[in-house]
Amino acid sequence: MVKDGKIVIYWLFTGCFLIFIMILVGGITRLTHSGLSISNYNLISGTIPPLNNEEWQEAFDLYKQFPEYQKINYHFTLSDFKTIFFWEWLHRFIGRFIGIVFILPFAYFLIQKKLTKITIKKCLILLSLGAFQGSLGWYMVKSGLINRPDVSHYRLAAHLLTAFLTCAYSFWVALDLIYPQKNQAIPELRNILRVTLFILILQIIWGAFVAGLDAGFIHNSWPFMSDGKLVHETVYIEQQPVLKNFIEGKSGVQFIHRYLAYAVVGLIVFIGFKSKSINTTGHQALGIQSLIVLVILQFVLGVFTLLLAVPLWLGIAHQVVAFLLLGAVTFTLHRFSK
């Protein structure tokens, strides 16, 4: 019996694609301020949206009990509510669907003995990551239902990062099955790629901080943050202690996000130059080329997203390319590792 065959690889790639769709819809949900429209969580019954006027009015009345409606959206009609409800419902629906797509085939593969022991262990890690990511979603929403009509940017970052890492790990497991033979590892580039992956993860975290704090709507200039200076002394010193500004202050968070972007670009350009003096395989060269193209595209998107004060389509494009860049780093690191 064939174990870890093509059907398992297709299953893992399907999971990656669905997570990509969920991140895309999640970005729209955040940028349209739809995330607090569903004020409760019902795992099964919540799958079906309101089907008649009475159910819609019930859901709207529940929304009215929470701070977002009372402090911000008090002018909303039922029609306005339906728009924001749709995006949050769709985001949750895709999350539930991903759970089914992971769990049912996994159970089938176990019964049919189509997985090796090492792949079973990796898949259990994937399922745990998926379950954790789903619970973080509701934990995030709860933070906006108490006093402040907005979710915690820390919880938003945890929710987004777990989705990115779940997809990256699923992709890595699929690559293990596609390329079962050992690589000719190149420690120099592998180690730089590891550092790049770490910095990119930090960049994703601070990107979520920027989104969670709406920090993209200030300092809409580049390359200077304000007053024609790289950093004006009053830009980010908003609270004490000073370091708190870089994780909770809008200016400080945007400052870190900007300079992490320079670090990611610099590292990938360095990898490109370094690889020219090394005999790389076709897949390794492809990985490096994709990194260079995607990091340049991502940097340009980031600049225009800032200059234009985060229009919806650019904000989504910026997040999508961040997802693709993480996938490219994962692929390239896999090809340079044993």
SERO-4910 file (N, C-alpha, C, O; in steps of 0.05 Angstrom, whole numbers):
BEGIN
 pado doro    nc1    nc2    nc3   cac1   cac2   cac3    cc1    cc2    cc3    oc1    oc2    oc3
  Met    A     17    -24      0      0      0      0     18     25      0     37     27     16
  Val    A     11     44    -18     27     69    -20     19     88      3     -4     94      8
  Lys    A     40     97     18     35    116     39     46    143     32     65    145     16
  Asp    A     34    164     43     43    191     37     43    197      7     61    210     -3
  Gly    A     22    187     -6     21    190    -35     10    217    -44      8    236    -28
  Lys    A      5    218    -70     -4    244    -82    -30    255    -70    -33    279    -67
  Ile    A    -48    237    -63    -73    246    -51    -69    261    -25    -83    280    -19
  Val    A    -49    253    -10    -42    266     15    -31    294      9    -37    314     23
  Ile    A    -14    295    -11     -2    321    -19    -24    340    -28    -23    364    -21
  Tyr    A    -42    330    -45    -64    347    -54    -81    357    -31    -90    380    -30
  Trp    A    -85    340    -11   -100    347     13    -87    370     28   -100    389     36
  Leu    A    -60    368     31    -45    389     45    -46    415     29    -49    437     41
  Phe    A    -43    414      3    -44    438    -13    -72    450    -13    -75    475    -14
  Thr    A    -93    434    -12   -120    444    -10   -123    460     16   -136    481     17
  Gly    A   -112    449     38   -112    463     63    -98    490     61   -108    510     72
  Cys    A    -75    491     48    -60    516     44    -77    536     29    -78    560     37
  Phe    A    -90    527      8   -107    545     -8   -130    556      8   -136    580      6
  Leu    A   -143    539     24   -165    548     40   -156    568     62   -171    587     68
  Ile    A   -133    563     73   -123    582     93   -117    609     80   -122    630     91
  Phe    A   -106    608     55   -102    632     40   -128    648     36   -129    672     40
  Ile    A   -149    634     29   -175    647     25   -185    658     51   -196    680     52
  Met    A   -181    643     73   -190    653     99   -175    679    107   -187    697    118
  Ile    A   -149    679    102   -133    703    108   -142    727     91   -144    749    101
  Leu    A   -148    721     66   -158    742     48   -185    754     58   -188    778     60
  Val    A   -203    737     65   -229    746     75   -226    759    103   -239    778    109
  Gly    A   -207    748    119   -201    760    145   -191    789    142   -198    806    158
  Gly    A   -174    793    122   -164    820    116   -187    839    109   -188    862    119
  Ile    A   -205    830     92   -228    846     84   -246    852    109   -256    874    113
  Thr    A   -249    831    126   -265    834    150   -253    856    168   -268    872    179
  Arg    A   -227    856    171   -214    875    188   -216    903    176   -223    922    190
  Leu    A   -210    906    150   -209    932    137   -237    945    134   -239    969    131
  Thr    A   -258    928    134   -285    939    132   -298    941    160   -322    947    163
  His    A   -282    936    181   -291    938    209   -316    920    213   -336    929    226
  Ser    A   -314    896    203   -337    877    206   -334    857    228   -353    841    233
  Gly    A   -311    856    240   -304    833    258   -321    831    283   -321    809    295
  Leu    A   -334    852    292   -350    851    317   -380    850    311   -396    854    329
  Ser    A   -387    844    286   -415    844    279   -430    820    290   -455    821    294
  Ile    A   -416    797    295   -429    774    307   -419    772    335   -395    766    340
  Ser    A   -436    778    354   -428    782    382   -429    757    399   -426    758    423
  Asn    A   -434    734    387   -433    709    402   -420    687    385   -413    692    362
  Tyr    A   -416    664    397   -403    642    382   -417    616    386   -418    606    409
  Asn    A   -429    606    365   -442    580    365   -430    563    343   -433    568    320
  Leu    A   -415    542    352   -399    526    333   -417    514    311   -409    515    288
  Ile    A   -440    503    318   -457    489    299   -478    507    287   -480    511    263
  Ser    A   -495    518    305   -517    535    296   -508    560    282   -522    572    265
  Gly    A   -484    570    289   -474    594    277   -466    591    248   -460    610    234
  Thr    A   -466    566    238   -459    560    210   -480    572    191   -474    580    169
  Ile    A   -505    573    201   -527    582    184   -533    611    191   -538    618    214
  Pro    A   -532    629    171   -538    658    177   -568    662    181   -583    644    176
  Pro    A   -576    685    190   -605    691    192   -619    687    166   -608    695    145
  Leu    A   -643    675    167   -657    668    142   -682    684    137   -694    682    116
  Asn    A   -691    699    157   -715    715    153   -712    741    169   -693    745    184
  Asn    A   -731    759    166   -729    786    178   -728    784    208   -715    800    221
  Glu    A   -743    765    220   -744    762    249   -716    755    259   -707    766    279
  Glu    A   -703    736    246   -676    727    255   -656    749    251   -638    753    267
  Trp    A   -659    764    229   -640    787    224   -643    808    246   -624    819    256
  Gln    A   -668    814    253   -673    834    274   -662    825    301   -652    841    316
  Glu    A   -664    799    306   -653    787    331   -623    791    332   -612    800    352
  Ala    A   -610    785    309   -580    788    308   -572    817    311   -553    824    324
  Phe    A   -588    835    299   -582    864    300   -586    875    329   -571    891    339
  Asp    A   -607    865    342   -613    873    370   -590    864    388   -583    879    407
  Leu    A   -579    841    383   -557    831    399   -532    849    394   -518    856    413
  Tyr    A   -527    857    369   -505    875    363   -508    902    377   -488    914    385
  Lys    A   -532    911    380   -537    937    392   -529    938    422   -526    959    433
  Gln    A   -526    914    434   -520    913    463   -490    918    468   -482    919    492
  Phe    A   -474    920    447   -445    920    451   -433    947    443   -445    962    428
  Pro    A   -409    954    453   -397    980    449   -394    990    421   -397   1014    416
  Glu    A   -388    972    401   -384    982    374   -409    997    364   -406   1018    351
  Tyr    A   -432    985    368   -457    999    359   -462   1024    376   -469   1045    365
  Gln    A   -459   1021    402   -466   1043    420   -448   1068    417   -457   1090    420
  Lys    A   -422   1063    410   -403   1085    409   -396   1094    381   -388   1117    377
  Ile    A   -399   1076    361   -390   1083    334   -412   1080    314   -417   1099    299
  Asn    A   -425   1057    313   -444   1051    291   -473   1055    300   -491   1041    290
  Tyr    A   -479   1074    318   -506   1078    328   -525   1088    305   -549   1087    308
  His    A   -514   1097    283   -530   1106    260   -537   1083    241   -551   1088    221
  Phe    A   -527   1059    246   -531   1037    228   -560   1029    225   -575   1028    245
  Thr    A   -568   1023    200   -594   1011    195   -590    980    193   -567    971    194
  Leu    A   -611    966    191   -609    936    188   -594    929    163   -579    910    162
  Ser    A   -597    945    142   -583    940    116   -552    943    120   -537    928    110
  Asp    A   -544    964    135   -516    968    141   -505    945    157   -483    935    151
  Phe    A   -520    935    176   -512    913    193   -508    888    177   -489    873    181
  Lys    A   -526    883    157   -524    859    141   -497    858    126   -486    837    122
  Thr    A   -487    881    117   -462    882    102   -438    873    119   -423    856    110
  Ile    A   -436    884    143   -413    876    160   -417    848    171   -397    834    175
  Phe    A   -442    840    175   -448    813    185   -438    792    164   -427    772    172
  Phe    A   -442    798    138   -434    779    117   -405    772    119   -398    748    117
  Trp    A   -387    792    121   -359    786    120   -349    770    145   -333    752    142
  Glu    A   -360    777    168   -352    761    192   -364    733    190   -350    714    198
  Trp    A   -388    730    181   -400    703    178   -384    687    158   -378    663    163
  Leu    A   -377    699    135   -362    684    115   -334    676    126   -325    653    121
  His    A   -321    693    141   -295    687    153   -298    663    172   -281    645    171
  Arg    A   -319    663    188   -323    640    207   -331    615    192   -322    593    199
  Phe    A   -347    618    171   -356    595    155   -332    581    143   -329    556    143
  Ile    A   -313    597    131   -290    585    119   -273    571    140   -262    549    135
  Gly    A   -270    583    164   -256    570    186   -267    543    192   -253    523    196
  Arg    A   -294    541    194   -307    516    200   -302    496    177   -297    472    182
  Phe    A   -304    506    152   -300    488    129   -272    477    129   -268    453    122
  Ile    A   -252    493    136   -224    484    137   -222    462    158   -208    442    153
  Gly    A   -235    465    180   -235    444    201   -245    417    190   -233    396    195
  Ile    A   -267    418    174   -278    393    163   -259    382    142   -254    357    141
  Val    A   -247    399    126   -228    390    104   -203    377    116   -192    360    104
  Phe    A   -195    386    140   -172    374    153   -179    349    167   -165    328    164
  Ile    A   -201    349    183   -207    327    201   -217    302    186   -207    280    191
  Leu    A   -236    305    169   -248    282    156   -228    266    138   -226    242    141
  Pro    A   -213    280    120   -194    264    105   -172    252    123   -162    230    117
  Phe    A   -164    266    144   -144    256    162   -153    230    174   -138    210    176
  Ala    A   -179    229    183   -190    205    194   -191    183    174   -185    159    180
  Tyr    A   -198    190    149   -198    170    127   -170    158    122   -167    134    119
  Phe    A   -150    176    121   -123    167    116   -113    149    138    -98    130    133
  Leu    A   -121    155    163   -113    138    185   -125    110    183   -112     90    186
  Ile    A   -151    110    177   -166     84    175   -154     67    152   -151     43    154
  Gln    A   -148     81    130   -138     67    106   -108     62    107    -96     50     89
  Lys    A    -95     72    129    -66     69    133    -50     80    109    -32     67     99
  Lys    A    -57    104    102    -43    118     79    -22    137     89    -10    151     72
  Leu    A    -17    139    115      3    157    126     25    143    141     19    123    155
  Thr    A     49    152    137     71    141    154     69    153    182     55    173    186
  Lys    A     84    141    201     83    150    229     92    179    231     80    195    246
  Ile    A    113    186    217    124    214    219    104    234    208    101    256    218
  Thr    A     90    226    186     69    245    174     45    247    193     33    269    195
  Ile    A     38    225    206     16    227    226     23    247    248      6    263    255
  Lys    A     47    246    258     55    265    279     54    294    268     44    312    282
  Lys    A     63    298    244     63    325    232     34    335    229     28    358    233
  Cys    A     16    316    220    -12    324    216    -26    330    242    -43    347    243
  Leu    A    -18    316    263    -30    322    290    -21    350    299    -37    364    311
  Ile    A      3    357    293     12    385    299     -4    405    283    -13    426    293
  Leu    A     -9    398    257    -26    416    240    -54    419    252    -64    442    253
  Leu    A    -66    397    260    -93    398    271    -94    415    297   -113    430    301
  Ser    A    -73    412    313    -71    427    338    -69    457    332    -81    474    345
  Leu    A    -52    464    312    -49    492    304    -75    503    294    -82    526    300
  Gly    A    -90    487    278   -115    496    267   -136    501    289   -150    521    289
  Ala    A   -137    483    308   -156    486    331   -149    511    347   -166    526    356
  Phe    A   -123    514    352   -113    537    368   -120    563    353   -128    583    366
  Gln    A   -116    563    327   -121    587    312   -151    595    313   -157    618    315
  Gly    A   -168    575    311   -197    580    313   -205    591    340   -221    610    342
  Ser    A   -194    580    362   -200    590    388   -190    618    392   -202    634    407
  Leu    A   -167    624    380   -156    652    382   -174    672    368   -176    695    376
  Gly    A   -189    663    348   -207    681    334   -229    691    352   -234    715    353
  Trp    A   -241    673    367   -262    681    386   -250    697    409   -262    716    419
  Tyr    A   -227    688    419   -213    703    440   -207    731    431   -209    750    448
  Met    A   -201    735    406   -196    762    395   -222    778    395   -222    801    404
  Val    A   -243    767    384   -269    781    382   -279    789    410   -289    811    413
  Lys    A   -276    772    430   -285    778    457   -273    804    468   -285    818    484
  Ser    A   -248    810    460   -234    833    470   -247    859    461   -243    880    473
  Gly    A   -264    858    440   -277    882    430   -306    884    439   -321    902    430
  Leu    A   -314    867    457   -343    866    466   -346    877    494   -368    875    505
  Ile    A   -325    887    506   -327    896    534   -330    926    536   -352    936    539
  Asn    A   -308    940    535   -309    970    537   -301    984    512   -314   1002    502
  Arg    A   -278    975    501   -267    988    477   -278    975    452   -276    950    450
  Pro    A   -291    990    434   -303    978    410   -283    971    389   -286    978    365
  Asp    A   -263    956    396   -242    947    377   -228    924    390   -225    923    414
  Val    A   -218    905    373   -205    882    384   -176    889    393   -165    908    383
  Ser    A   -166    873    412   -138    877    421   -119    872    397   -122    851    384
  His    A   -101    890    393    -82    886    371    -63    863    377    -52    851    358
  Tyr    A    -59    857    402    -42    833    410    -56    808    401    -44    790    390
  Arg    A    -82    806    407    -98    782    400   -101    780    369   -100    758    358
  Leu    A   -104    803    356   -106    802    327    -80    791    315    -81    775    297
  Ala    A    -57    800    326    -31    791    316    -28    761    320    -18    747    303
  Ala    A    -36    751    344    -34    723    350    -52    706    331    -44    685    321
  His    A    -76    716    326    -95    703    308    -84    702    279    -84    680    266
  Leu    A    -74    724    269    -63    725    242    -38    708    239    -35    693    220
  Leu    A    -20    712    258      6    697    257      2    667    257     15    652    243
  Thr    A    -17    657    274    -22    629    275    -33    618    249    -26    596    241
  Ala    A    -49    634    235    -59    626    209    -36    624    189    -34    605    174
  Phe    A    -18    644    189      5    644    171     23    620    176     31    606    158
  Leu    A     28    615    202     46    593    209     34    565    203     48    547    196
  Thr    A      7    563    207     -6    538    201     -4    532    172      2    509    164
  Cys    A     -7    552    155     -5    548    126     24    541    119     29    523    102
  Ala    A     43    556    130     71    551    124     80    523    132     95    510    117
  Tyr    A     70    514    155     78    487    164     64    466    147     77    445    140
  Ser    A     40    470    139     26    452    121     41    450     94     44    428     83
  Phe    A     50    473     84     66    473     60     92    458     63    101    443     45
  Trp    A    105    461     86    130    447     92    126    417     92    142    402     81
  Val    A    104    408    105     98    379    106     94    369     78    103    347     71
  Ala    A     79    384     61     75    376     34    101    374     18    106    355      3
  Leu    A    119    393     23    145    393     10    162    368     19    177    357      3
  Asp    A    159    361     44    173    336     54    164    312     38    180    294     32
  Leu    A    138    311     30    128    288     15    135    289    -14    140    269    -27
  Ile    A    136    314    -25    143    317    -53    173    311    -58    180    299    -78
  Tyr    A    190    319    -39    219    315    -41    229    298    -18    242    308      0
  Pro    A    223    272    -19    231    254      4    261    250      6    271    244     27
  Gln    A    275    254    -16    304    251    -15    317    274     -2    307    297     -2
  Lys    A    341    270     10    354    292     24    366    311      4    375    304    -18
  Asn    A    367    337     13    379    358     -3    409    359      2    420    348     21
  Gln    A    423    372    -16    450    380    -11    449    406      4    447    427     -9
  Ala    A    450    405     30    446    429     46    469    449     42    492    441     39
  Ile    A    462    475     42    482    496     40    480    513     65    464    532     65
  Pro    A    496    507     85    492    520    111    493    551    111    478    564    125
  Glu    A    510    563     94    512    592     93    485    605     87    475    622    101
  Leu    A    473    596     64    448    607     56    425    598     74    406    613     79
  Arg    A    426    573     83    405    563    101    403    580    126    381    587    134
  Asn    A    426    587    138    425    603    163    415    631    158    401    642    175
  Ile    A    423    643    135    412    670    129    382    668    124    367    686    132
  Leu    A    373    647    111    344    643    106    329    640    132    307    650    135
  Arg    A    341    626    152    329    624    178    325    651    191    304    657    203
  Val    A    346    667    190    344    695    201    322    711    186    307    725    198
  Thr    A    322    708    159    301    721    143    273    713    151    255    730    154
  Leu    A    270    687    156    244    677    164    236    689    191    213    697    195
  Phe    A    255    691    209    249    702    236    241    732    234    222    741    246
  Ile    A    256    747    218    251    776    214    224    779    200    208    798    207
  Leu    A    218    762    181    192    764    167    169    758    186    148    771    184
  Ile    A    172    739    204    151    734    224    147    758    242    124    765    248
  Leu    A    169    771    250    166    796    265    152    817    249    135    832    260
  Gln    A    158    819    223    145    838    206    115    833    204     99    852    204
  Ile    A    107    808    203     79    801    202     65    809    228     43    819    228
  Ile    A     79    804    250     68    812    277     63    842    278     42    851    285
  Trp    A     84    858    270     81    887    271     61    897    249     49    918    253
  Gly    A     59    882    228     38    889    208     10    886    220     -7    903    215
  Ala    A      6    865    236    -19    861    250    -23    883    271    -46    893    275
  Phe    A     -2    892    284     -4    914    303    -13    939    289    -30    954    299
  Val    A     -1    944    265     -9    968    249    -39    967    243    -53    986    245
  Ala    A    -48    943    234    -76    940    227    -94    943    252   -114    956    251
  Gly    A    -86    930    274   -102    931    298   -104    958    310   -125    965    323
  Leu    A    -84    975    307    -84   1002    319    -91   1023    298    -91   1047    305
  Asp    A    -98   1015    274   -104   1034    252    -80   1053    248    -84   1077    243
  Ala    A    -56   1043    251    -32   1059    249    -24   1066    221     -6   1082    217
  Gly    A    -38   1055    201    -31   1061    174    -44   1087    164    -39   1096    142
  Phe    A    -61   1099    181    -75   1123    174    -61   1149    183    -71   1171    180
  Ile    A    -37   1145    194    -21   1169    202      6   1167    188     14   1146    178
  His    A     21   1189    187     47   1191    174     46   1179    146     62   1162    138
  Asn    A     27   1189    130     23   1178    103     42   1191     83     34   1204     64
  Ser    A     68   1187     89     89   1198     72    112   1177     72    114   1160     89
  Trp    A    129   1180     51    152   1162     49    173   1176     33    167   1189     13
  Pro    A    199   1174     40    210   1157     61    210   1169     89    216   1155    109
  Phe    A    202   1195     91    202   1208    118    175   1204    131    154   1201    118
  Met    A    176   1203    158    151   1199    173    136   1225    177    111   1225    178
  Ser    A    150   1247    181    136   1272    185    156   1295    184    180   1291    189
  Asp    A    146   1319    177    162   1344    178    188   1342    162    207   1356    168
  Gly    A    189   1324    142    213   1322    126    236   1309    140    259   1310    129
  Lys    A    232   1298    163    253   1285    178    247   1255    179    224   1246    177
  Leu    A    268   1239    183    265   1210    183    246   1203    206    227   1187    203
  Val    A    252   1213    230    234   1209    253    234   1235    269    254   1242    280
  His    A    211   1248    270    209   1272    286    208   1264    316    196   1244    323
  Glu    A    220   1281    333    222   1273    361    195   1269    375    193   1256    395
  Thr    A    174   1282    364    148   1279    376    130   1258    363    107   1254    372
  Val    A    141   1244    343    124   1226    328    115   1202    345     92   1195    345
  Tyr    A    134   1190    359    126   1165    372    129   1165    402    123   1144    415
  Ile    A    137   1187    414    138   1188    443    111   1196    454    107   1220    460
  Glu    A     93   1177    455     65   1183    463     59   1175    492     40   1186    504
  Gln    A     74   1156    502     68   1146    529     94   1135    541    114   1131    528
  Gln    A     93   1132    567    116   1121    582    108   1093    593     85   1088    598
  Pro    A    128   1075    596    156   1078    588    158   1080    557    141   1071    542
  Val    A    181   1090    548    185   1096    520    181   1071    502    170   1072    481
  Leu    A    192   1048    512    190   1024    496    162   1015    490    157   1002    470
  Lys    A    143   1023    507    115   1016    503    104   1028    477     85   1017    465
  Asn    A    116   1050    469    107   1063    444    110   1046    420     96   1048    400
  Phe    A    130   1027    421    136   1011    397    119    986    396    120    971    376
  Ile    A    102    982    416     83    959    414     54    968    418     36    953    413
  Glu    A     50    993    428     23   1002    433     17   1029    421     -6   1037    418
  Gly    A     38   1044    414     34   1071    402     32   1069    372     48   1054    359
  Lys    A     14   1084    360     11   1082    331     36   1090    316     44   1076    297
  Ser    A     49   1112    324     73   1121    310     96   1101    313    109   1094    294
  Gly    A    100   1092    338    121   1073    343    118   1047    329    138   1036    319
  Val    A     94   1037    328     88   1012    314     93   1015    284    105    997    271
  Gln    A     84   1037    273     89   1041    244    119   1044    239    129   1034    218
  Phe    A    134   1057    257    163   1060    254    176   1033    253    193   1028    235
  Ile    A    169   1015    271    181    988    271    174    973    245    191    959    234
  His    A    149    975    237    140    961    213    156    970    188    163    954    171
  Arg    A    161    996    187    176   1007    165    204    996    164    214    987    143
  Tyr    A    217    996    187    246    988    187    250    958    186    271    949    177
  Leu    A    231    943    195    232    914    191    230    908    161    242    889    151
  Ala    A    214    924    146    212    920    117    239    924    104    247    909     86
  Tyr    A    254    945    112    281    949    101    299    925    107    315    917     91
  Ala    A    296    914    131    312    891    139    306    867    122    325    853    113
  Val    A    281    861    117    273    838    101    283    842     72    295    823     61
  Val    A    280    865     61    290    871     34    320    867     33    331    854     15
  Gly    A    335    878     52    364    876     53    373    848     55    392    840     41
  Leu    A    361    832     71    369    804     74    364    788     49    381    772     41
  Ile    A    341    792     36    335    777     11    354    786    -12    363    769    -27
  Val    A    359    812    -14    378    821    -34    406    809    -29    420    801    -48
  Phe    A    414    808     -3    440    796      4    440    766     -4    461    756    -14
  Ile    A    418    752      1    417    723     -7    420    720    -37    434    702    -46
  Gly    A    407    739    -52    410    738    -81    438    741    -91    448    726   -108
  Phe    A    453    760    -79    481    765    -87    498    741    -78    516    732    -92
  Lys    A    493    731    -54    509    709    -43    506    684    -60    525    669    -63
  Ser    A    482    679    -70    476    655    -85    491    654   -111    495    633   -123
  Lys    A    499    678   -122    513    678   -148    540    665   -147    550    656   -168
  Ser    A    551    664   -123    578    651   -121    576    622   -112    596    609   -106
  Ile    A    551    611   -111    547    584   -101    533    568   -123    515    578   -137
  Asn    A    541    543   -126    528    526   -146    501    516   -135    501    497   -119
  Thr    A    479    528   -143    453    521   -133    438    503   -153    444    503   -177
  Thr    A    419    488   -143    402    471   -160    380    489   -173    378    513   -166
  Gly    A    366    478   -191    344    493   -205    323    502   -185    314    525   -187
  His    A    315    485   -167    294    492   -147    304    514   -128    289    532   -120
  Gln    A    330    512   -120    341    532   -102    342    559   -116    335    579   -104
  Ala    A    350    559   -141    352    584   -157    324    596   -160    320    620   -158
  Leu    A    304    578   -166    276    587   -169    266    600   -143    252    621   -144
  Gly    A    273    588   -120    264    599    -95    275    627    -90    261    645    -82
  Ile    A    301    630    -96    314    656    -91    302    677   -110    297    700   -102
  Gln    A    297    670   -135    285    689   -154    257    697   -145    250    721   -148
  Ser    A    242    678   -136    215    685   -126    216    703   -102    199    721    -99
  Leu    A    235    699    -84    239    716    -61    244    745    -70    232    764    -59
  Ile    A    262    749    -89    269    776    -98    245    790   -110    240    813   -104
  Val    A    231    776   -128    208    788   -141    186    795   -121    176    818   -121
  Leu    A    180    777   -102    159    782    -83    166    803    -63    148    819    -55
  Val    A    191    804    -54    198    824    -33    197    852    -45    190    871    -32
  Ile    A    205    855    -71    204    881    -84    175    889    -87    167    912    -81
  Leu    A    158    871    -96    129    876   -100    117    884    -73    101    903    -71
  Gln    A    124    869    -52    112    874    -26    121    901    -15    105    916     -3
  Phe    A    146    908    -19    156    934    -10    141    957    -24    132    977    -12
  Val    A    138    955    -51    124    976    -66     95    978    -57     85   1000    -54
  Leu    A     82    955    -54     54    955    -44     52    969    -17     33    984    -12
  Gly    A     71    963      1     71    975     27     73   1005     26     59   1019     40
  Val    A     91   1015      9     94   1044      6     69   1057     -4     60   1077      7
  Phe    A     57   1046    -25     32   1058    -36      8   1054    -17     -9   1072    -16
  Thr    A      8   1032     -2    -14   1029     18    -12   1052     38    -33   1062     47
  Leu    A     12   1059     46     16   1080     65      9   1108     53     -5   1123     65
  Leu    A     21   1113     29     17   1139     16    -13   1144     11    -22   1167     13
  Leu    A    -28   1124      4    -56   1127     -3    -75   1122     21    -99   1121     18
  Ala    A    -63   1120     45    -78   1117     70    -96   1092     70   -120   1093     77
  Val    A    -85   1070     62    -97   1043     64   -124   1040     50   -144   1035     64
  Pro    A   -125   1044     24   -150   1036     10   -153   1006     12   -134    991     14
  Leu    A   -178    997     11   -185    969     17   -169    950     -2   -157    931      8
  Trp    A   -169    955    -28   -156    937    -46   -126    935    -42   -115    913    -45
  Leu    A   -114    958    -35    -85    957    -31    -78    943     -5    -58    929     -3
  Gly    A    -94    948     16    -89    935     41    -91    904     38    -75    890     50
  Ile    A   -110    895     23   -114    866     18    -90    856      1    -79    835      7
  Ala    A    -83    870    -20    -60    862    -37    -35    860    -20    -19    841    -24
  His    A    -30    879     -3     -6    879     15     -6    854     32     15    841     36
  Gln    A    -29    846     43    -30    822     60    -27    797     44    -14    778     53
  Val    A    -39    796     20    -37    772      3     -7    767     -5      2    744     -4
  Val    A      7    789    -12     35    785    -21     52    777      3     72    763      0
  Ala    A     45    787     27     59    778     52     56    748     55     75    734     62
  Phe    A     33    738     49     27    709     51     44    694     30     56    674     37
  Leu    A     45    704      6     61    691    -15     91    692     -9    106    673    -14
  Leu    A    100    715      3    128    717     10    136    697     32    157    685     30
  Leu    A    118    693     51    124    673     72    125    645     59    142    629     66
  Gly    A    107    640     40    108    614     26    134    611     10    146    589     10
  Ala    A    144    632     -3    169    631    -18    193    627      0    211    611     -6
  Val    A    193    640     24    215    635     43    214    606     53    235    594     56
  Thr    A    190    596     58    187    568     67    198    549     46    213    530     53
  Phe    A    190    553     21    200    536     -1    230    537     -3    244    516     -5
  Thr    A    241    561     -3    270    565     -8    286    553     15    306    540     11
  Leu    A    276    558     40    290    546     63    289    516     62    309    503     70
  His    A    267    504     54    264    476     51    284    465     31    296    444     36
  Arg    A    288    479      9    307    470    -12    336    473     -4    353    459    -15
  Phe    A    342    490     16    369    493     25    375    478     51    397    479     61
  Ser    A    354    463     61    358    447     85    360    418     77    354    410     55
  Lys    A    368    402     97    370    373     91    343    361     90    340    337     85
***
